Amino acid sequence: MSDPVTTSAAHPRPAQTLGAARGTPALRVLKHYRDAARALVIVTSTLYPENRYSIVTTLARSA
């Protein structure tokens, strides 16, 4: 599974909806949902204004 995360600036309409200033730095997360056969079912694009989302990555060393 891969969910690309990119940077963006909040455009006027989404910024207003999210209660953020226009041009506020934001993260855009693109998610791909698949069924058991791996067929694409739905794609979502979510905008998170600054300070409302964090990403945590755990790395494991292979033997």
C-alpha positions as CSV (number, residue, x, y, z in Angstrom):
1,M,0.0,0.0,0.0
2,S,1.3,3.5,-0.8
3,D,-0.4,6.7,0.1
4,P,1.5,9.6,-1.4
5,V,1.8,12.7,0.8
6,T,2.7,16.0,-0.9
7,T,2.9,19.6,0.2
8,S,0.4,22.2,-1.0
9,A,-1.0,25.6,-0.2
10,A,-4.6,25.8,0.8
11,H,-6.7,27.4,-2.0
12,P,-9.5,29.8,-1.0
13,R,-12.5,27.4,-0.9
14,P,-10.8,24.5,1.0
15,A,-9.1,27.0,3.3
16,Q,-12.4,28.6,4.2
17,T,-14.1,25.2,4.8
18,L,-11.2,24.1,7.0
19,G,-11.0,27.4,8.9
20,A,-7.5,28.1,7.7
21,A,-6.0,31.2,6.0
22,R,-5.8,31.1,2.2
23,G,-2.3,29.9,1.2
24,T,-1.7,28.1,4.5
25,P,0.9,25.3,4.1
26,A,-0.8,22.0,4.0
27,L,-0.3,18.3,3.4
28,R,-2.3,16.5,0.7
29,V,-2.8,12.7,1.3
30,L,-3.9,10.6,-1.6
31,K,-5.3,7.2,-0.5
32,H,-6.2,4.3,-2.7
33,Y,-8.7,1.8,-1.3
34,R,-8.7,-1.7,-2.9
35,D,-10.8,-4.8,-2.5
36,A,-9.6,-8.3,-1.8
37,A,-8.8,-8.9,-5.5
38,R,-6.7,-5.6,-5.4
39,A,-9.1,-3.8,-7.7
40,L,-9.3,-0.1,-7.1
41,V,-12.5,0.7,-5.3
42,I,-12.2,4.4,-4.3
43,V,-9.5,7.2,-4.3
44,T,-9.6,10.0,-1.7
45,S,-7.6,13.2,-1.6
46,T,-7.5,14.9,1.8
47,L,-6.0,18.3,2.6
48,Y,-4.6,18.8,6.1
49,P,-3.7,22.4,7.0
50,E,-0.5,22.9,9.0
51,N,-0.3,21.6,12.5
52,R,-3.3,19.2,12.1
53,Y,-1.6,16.0,10.8
54,S,1.6,14.2,11.5
55,I,3.3,11.3,9.8
56,V,5.1,8.6,11.9
57,T,7.3,6.1,10.2
58,T,8.8,3.0,11.8
59,L,11.9,1.5,10.2
60,A,13.0,-2.1,10.9
61,R,16.4,-3.4,10.2
62,S,16.4,-6.6,8.2
63,A,18.5,-9.6,9.4
